[in-house]
Amino acid sequence: MRAGDWLLLALIALTLTLIAADQISGGSVQTWIASDLPATGREFGALLGWVGWALTPVIALPLIAALWIVIAAPPALMTAALVRTSVIIDAVNRAIGDAARWFALALVLVTSLVVIQRYVFGVSVTKLQESIIYLHALLFLLSSAVTLLAGGHVRVDIFYSRLSSRAKAWTDLAGVYLALIPMCWLILDTSRTYVGGAWRILERSRESDGLPLVFALKTAIPVFAVMMIAQGVSMAARAALTLADRDTPDEGLRDDAPKGAL
């Protein structure tokens, strides 16, 4: 089993545990969620914000290394940090992507079930219908980073394939720091009030019998942005290693994909 499979099983086990605990305790888990979860989420979000600021040097490390290479050979400690950063980010995003791939199967099965219920039996279940939206959104948002790792994003490639490896590395660095990271930062900044408002009221479906997890679904937006920033840093780290004539941690990339390409 892949790491993502274990991650998904852990999330399922946690969900079932909370449901069982709520049943045993007579609804105390739901009471805590309704009363304390918004405040807990706000505090946890603030903590993650500070963690993000603390990791800013890691985001800048590949760029610093690339500029250092222009002047002199980078220290061994710096190249080791680049390799380690890339390996960790790739492993985390690959695990999340492996877990998200099951949403594709679930999307097909649930959609088929909804169609059969509606057009064969004349039954309509709101929760099932809304779960299609959840599965579709989570599939794309949580698998985008690993797709970038595998070079699977659609792009217009006119000159890139003709460049040398060093020119490709500089192009990747420019793309990451001038396009990818600023755009993801804009998504993070503009989604704060959108997601924060959903958490304050624990937003749920507008339908009385719909899913009560709209706030959790909206949380996938900043998660997507963070994952893409992290994967961009990994790409930039591999580009810096290429400029330093060092081996890059390309394990897991598709063989026919242009490595590190935007």
C-alpha positions as CSV (number, residue, x, y, z in Angstrom):
1,M,0.0,0.0,0.0
2,R,1.1,3.5,-0.7
3,A,1.5,6.2,1.9
4,G,-1.6,7.9,0.6
5,D,-3.6,4.8,1.1
6,W,-2.6,4.7,4.8
7,L,-3.4,8.4,5.1
8,L,-6.9,7.9,3.7
9,L,-7.5,4.9,6.0
10,A,-6.3,7.0,9.0
11,L,-8.8,9.7,8.1
12,I,-11.6,7.2,7.7
13,A,-10.7,5.6,11.0
14,L,-10.7,9.0,12.7
15,T,-14.1,9.8,11.3
16,L,-15.6,6.5,12.4
17,T,-14.1,7.0,15.9
18,L,-15.6,10.4,16.2
19,I,-19.0,9.1,15.1
20,A,-18.8,6.2,17.6
21,A,-17.7,8.6,20.4
22,D,-20.6,10.9,19.6
23,Q,-23.1,8.0,19.8
24,I,-21.6,6.7,23.1
25,S,-21.5,10.1,24.7
26,G,-25.0,11.1,23.7
27,G,-24.0,13.8,21.2
28,S,-21.2,15.5,23.1
29,V,-19.0,15.5,20.0
30,Q,-21.6,17.4,18.0
31,T,-22.1,19.8,20.9
32,W,-18.3,20.5,21.0
33,I,-18.2,21.0,17.2
34,A,-21.1,23.5,17.3
35,S,-19.7,25.4,20.3
36,D,-15.9,25.2,20.2
37,L,-14.8,24.2,16.7
38,P,-14.9,27.7,15.2
39,A,-12.7,29.1,17.9
40,T,-10.3,26.2,17.7
41,G,-10.1,26.5,14.0
42,R,-9.4,30.2,14.2
43,E,-6.5,29.6,16.7
44,F,-5.2,26.7,14.7
45,G,-5.3,28.8,11.5
46,A,-3.4,31.6,13.2
47,L,-0.8,29.1,14.4
48,L,-0.4,27.8,10.8
49,G,0.0,31.4,9.6
50,W,3.0,31.9,12.0
51,V,4.4,28.6,10.8
52,G,4.1,29.8,7.3
53,W,6.0,33.0,8.0
54,A,8.7,31.0,9.9
55,L,9.2,28.8,6.8
56,T,9.8,31.8,4.5
57,P,13.5,31.2,4.5
58,V,12.9,27.7,3.1
59,I,10.8,29.3,0.3
60,A,13.6,31.7,-0.5
61,L,16.4,29.1,-0.2
62,P,16.4,27.8,-3.9
63,L,16.5,31.4,-5.2
64,I,19.3,32.3,-2.8
65,A,21.2,29.2,-3.9
66,A,20.8,30.0,-7.6
67,L,22.1,33.5,-7.1
68,W,25.0,32.1,-5.0
69,I,25.9,29.8,-7.9
70,V,26.4,32.8,-10.1
71,I,29.2,34.0,-7.8
72,A,30.7,30.8,-6.5
73,A,30.0,27.1,-5.9
74,P,27.4,26.6,-3.2
75,P,28.3,25.1,0.2
76,A,27.7,21.4,0.6
77,L,25.3,22.2,3.5
78,M,23.1,24.4,1.1
79,T,22.9,21.7,-1.6
80,A,22.1,19.1,1.1
81,A,19.3,21.3,2.4
82,L,17.9,21.7,-1.2
83,V,17.9,18.0,-1.7
84,R,16.2,17.3,1.7
85,T,13.6,20.1,1.1
86,S,12.7,18.7,-2.3
87,V,12.5,15.1,-1.0
88,I,10.2,16.0,1.9
89,I,7.9,18.2,-0.1
90,D,7.6,15.6,-2.9
91,A,6.9,12.8,-0.4
92,V,4.1,14.8,1.3
93,N,2.4,15.9,-1.9
94,R,2.7,12.5,-3.4
95,A,1.0,10.9,-0.3
96,I,-1.9,13.4,-0.5
97,G,-2.2,12.9,-4.2
98,D,-2.2,9.1,-3.7
99,A,-5.1,9.5,-1.3
100,A,-7.0,11.9,-3.6
101,R,-6.8,9.5,-6.5
102,W,-9.5,7.4,-4.8
103,F,-11.9,10.3,-5.1
104,A,-11.9,9.6,-8.9
105,L,-13.3,6.1,-8.3
106,A,-15.7,7.4,-5.7
107,L,-16.9,10.1,-8.1
108,V,-17.7,7.6,-10.8
109,L,-19.5,5.2,-8.4
110,V,-21.5,8.0,-6.7
111,T,-22.5,9.6,-10.0
112,S,-23.7,6.3,-11.3
113,L,-25.7,5.6,-8.2
114,V,-27.3,9.1,-8.3
115,V,-28.3,8.5,-12.0
116,I,-29.8,5.1,-11.3
117,Q,-31.7,6.4,-8.2
118,R,-33.2,9.3,-10.1
119,Y,-34.0,7.8,-13.5
120,V,-34.7,4.2,-12.5
121,F,-36.3,4.4,-9.0
122,G,-37.3,8.1,-9.0
123,V,-35.4,8.7,-5.8
124,S,-33.3,11.8,-5.0
125,V,-30.9,11.9,-2.1
126,T,-29.4,15.4,-1.6
127,K,-26.4,14.3,0.4
128,L,-25.3,12.0,-2.4
129,Q,-25.8,14.7,-5.0
130,E,-23.8,17.2,-3.1
131,S,-21.1,14.6,-2.4
132,I,-20.3,14.7,-6.2
133,I,-19.4,18.3,-5.8
134,Y,-17.2,17.5,-2.8
135,L,-15.4,14.7,-4.6
136,H,-14.9,16.6,-7.8
137,A,-13.4,19.7,-6.0
138,L,-11.2,17.7,-3.7
139,L,-9.9,15.5,-6.5
140,F,-8.6,18.5,-8.4
141,L,-7.5,20.7,-5.5
142,L,-5.6,18.0,-3.7
143,S,-4.0,16.3,-6.7
144,S,-2.8,19.5,-8.4
145,A,0.6,19.5,-6.6
146,V,1.5,15.9,-7.4
147,T,0.3,16.5,-11.0
148,L,2.8,19.4,-11.1
149,L,5.5,17.1,-9.7
150,A,4.7,14.6,-12.6
151,G,4.8,17.3,-15.2
152,G,1.1,16.7,-16.0
153,H,-0.2,20.3,-16.1
154,V,-1.3,21.7,-19.4
155,R,1.2,24.3,-20.7
156,V,2.1,26.1,-23.9
157,D,5.7,24.9,-24.7
158,I,7.2,26.9,-27.6
159,F,10.8,27.4,-26.6
160,Y,11.3,25.4,-23.4
161,S,12.0,22.0,-25.0
162,R,14.8,23.5,-27.1
163,L,16.6,25.1,-24.2
164,S,19.7,23.6,-22.5
165,S,19.3,22.1,-19.0
166,R,20.7,25.2,-17.4
167,A,18.4,27.5,-19.3
168,K,15.5,25.3,-18.4
169,A,16.5,25.6,-14.7
170,W,16.6,29.4,-14.9
171,T,13.2,29.3,-16.6
172,D,11.8,27.1,-13.9
173,L,13.1,29.4,-11.2
174,A,11.6,32.5,-13.0
175,G,8.3,30.7,-13.4
176,V,8.1,29.6,-9.7
177,Y,9.1,33.0,-8.2
178,L,7.4,35.3,-10.7
179,A,4.2,33.4,-11.5
180,L,3.4,30.3,-9.3
181,I,4.2,31.6,-5.8
182,P,2.7,35.1,-6.4
183,M,-0.5,33.6,-7.8
184,C,-0.9,31.1,-4.9
185,W,-0.2,33.8,-2.4
186,L,-3.0,35.9,-4.0
187,I,-5.3,32.8,-3.6
188,L,-4.3,32.5,0.0
189,D,-4.8,36.2,0.7
190,T,-8.2,36.5,-1.1
191,S,-9.6,33.3,0.4
192,R,-9.0,34.3,4.1
193,T,-12.3,36.0,4.6
194,Y,-14.1,33.5,2.4
195,V,-12.9,30.5,4.3
196,G,-12.8,32.3,7.7
197,G,-16.4,33.3,7.3
198,A,-17.4,29.7,6.6
199,W,-15.6,28.5,9.7
200,R,-17.2,31.2,11.9
201,I,-20.7,29.9,11.2
202,L,-19.7,26.3,10.4
203,E,-21.3,26.8,7.0
204,R,-23.4,23.9,5.8
205,S,-25.6,23.1,2.8
206,R,-28.4,25.5,2.0
207,E,-30.6,22.4,1.7
208,S,-31.9,21.1,5.1
209,D,-31.0,17.5,4.2
210,G,-27.6,18.4,2.6
211,L,-24.1,17.9,3.8
212,P,-23.1,20.1,6.8
213,L,-19.4,20.4,5.7
214,V,-19.3,23.4,3.3
215,F,-16.7,25.0,5.7
216,A,-14.4,22.0,5.3
217,L,-14.8,21.9,1.6
218,K,-13.8,25.6,1.3
219,T,-10.7,24.9,3.4
220,A,-9.4,22.9,0.5
221,I,-8.8,26.2,-1.3
222,P,-6.0,27.5,0.9
223,V,-4.7,23.9,1.3
224,F,-4.4,23.7,-2.5
225,A,-2.5,27.0,-2.6
226,V,0.0,25.9,0.2
227,M,0.6,22.6,-1.6
228,M,1.3,24.4,-4.9
229,I,3.7,26.8,-3.2
230,A,5.5,23.9,-1.6
231,Q,5.7,22.0,-4.9
232,G,7.0,25.2,-6.5
233,V,9.8,25.4,-3.9
234,S,10.6,21.7,-4.7
235,M,10.8,22.5,-8.4
236,A,13.0,25.5,-7.7
237,A,15.3,23.4,-5.5
238,R,15.8,20.9,-8.3
239,A,16.5,23.7,-10.7
240,A,19.1,25.2,-8.3
241,L,20.7,21.7,-8.0
242,T,20.9,21.5,-11.8
243,L,22.6,24.9,-11.9
244,A,25.1,23.6,-9.3
245,D,25.7,20.5,-11.4
246,R,24.4,18.3,-8.6
247,D,22.1,15.3,-8.9
248,T,18.4,16.1,-8.4
249,P,15.9,13.9,-6.5
250,D,13.7,13.1,-9.4
251,E,12.3,9.8,-8.0
252,G,8.6,9.4,-8.8
253,L,8.6,11.7,-11.8
254,R,7.1,10.3,-15.0
255,D,9.9,9.2,-17.3
256,D,8.6,11.0,-20.3
257,A,7.7,14.2,-18.5
258,P,9.9,17.3,-18.8
259,K,11.2,17.5,-15.2
260,G,10.7,20.7,-13.4
261,A,8.8,22.2,-16.2
262,L,6.0,24.7,-15.8
